[in-house]
Amino acid sequence: MHFDAIGRVPGDPILGLMEAYAQDANPRKFDLGVGVYKDAQGLTPIPEAVKIAEARLVESQDTKTYIGGHGNPLFGKVINELVLGADSQLLTEQRAGATQTPGGTGALRLAADFIAQCLPGKGVWLSNPTWPIHETIFAAAKVKVSHYPYVGSDNRLDVEAMLAVLREVPKGDVVLLHACCHNPTGFDLSHDDWKRVLEVVRNRVLLPLIDFAYQGFGDGLEQDAWSTRLFAAQVPELLITSSCSKNFGLYRDRTGALIVCATSADKLIDIRSQLANIARNLWSTPPDHGAAVVATILADPELKARWADEVEAMRLRIAQLRSGLVEALEPHGLRERFAHIGVQRGMFSYTGLSPEQVKTLRERHSVYMVSSGRANVAGIDATRLALLADAIASACK
Ligand code: LMR
């Protein structure tokens, strides 16, 4: 029959962890797998600001008709301002525009198809390691994927190796950079490192694609935008993928944007016509709800301030969990070995645990994390840090 030759592919390793964790009956289990924020109760909360915005939308929304190819114009405006800064010259000159997408992943797919169709022959350079879906999205769009070093086998950020490879990248290629909270490692570039990367990007005339999925989870909403805004001010053309999954807690509502910065307002219109055309073939028009929520929040100064406080509380909780885990490992003589957990930023930590140790943690202690040794620090239960440290110490023996 038609389907007889179709085999089975393994499920997504990150999403698969969610299922495996759900099926584990051990009440002492830890979910450090998929990148979702959890509060002290182990729940992934809906921010209060989102609840308020949703209530307003229920009252005020009077149609569900299609939204245009670029999505909600107010969402486009406020997300541009959140990412680029309200005073961005690009915005006053109308050289930057946002296309609403189904999540940050949708923005990446739109960017990948844009590169494949409108910039044929250009390859994309990804950090090694990077979020596994970066690899598969560009491959699916038939864009050639290459890698620059980022974190070595010693689990340290290697900026010199990164720069050395970037200096050899063919002129005109695309380089994907993580704005902050590098996924999977948690190691971020310093301001000085960013300036050096910028210099190479300019010298090689590379097109930067900045993936900005964790704004607010590193050093703060404004602070995390520093690198993106540096690039926006210093390079003529730029692609930015922005996600509202984590900082608005809108994961399943699939809310994100592809922001394009172009050399002129006129050129931006050309590019946006292409993006709308590509998006039409991918998802036609984007889902509305999450973007309407974000627009409602960011356009209302009071609600925006409330939301910013909630993001800050999430950020601080993650930072405390980082230092708490390092402390809890101290009695095991492991403080030095895991000190990097306190230095890394955002949800993720490349712990340096081997696939074997990750397996032991899962099988003996019901601690779930990605086999690369990536732990979602935001999933840690603060009241059970000692238990987690015991499990890690025993897996390290
Ligand atoms: C992750 O890396 O865990 C998150 O970005 C969620 C996902 O879609 O993989």
Residues whose N, C-alpha, C, O or C-beta is under 5 A from the ligand:
A	BS01	LMR	I14 G33 V34 G35
